[in-house]
Amino acid sequence: MVTSGMLVKVIGGMLVMATDGRLVMVTGGMPVLVVMTGGLPVLVVSKANLLVLATSGILVVVTGGRLVIVTGGLLVVVTYSMLVVERVAC
């Protein structure tokens, strides 16, 4: 359902809804809620029950049921049951 004041976009098969300062991305059956608090986005992955605090200058990619955050030379992959941190080439 789309109500007034809600922005809905479809990007590469991903449904993006923005409303009341919240960004909800749904892809691969995995909803991701991005809430701006204190100038920092907090990513809440509902199915994984994880809270990931993101800082400025990050790259967030949602694909294949995974939330991938690339920041500071670290690759953070959030899956349904675990949080994996891997170092990648800068």
Secondary structure, 3 states (H helix, E strand, C coil): CCCCCCEEEEECCEEEEEECCEEEEEECCEEEEEEEECCEEEEEECCCCEEEECCCCCEEEEECCEEEEEECCEEEEECCCCEEEEECCC
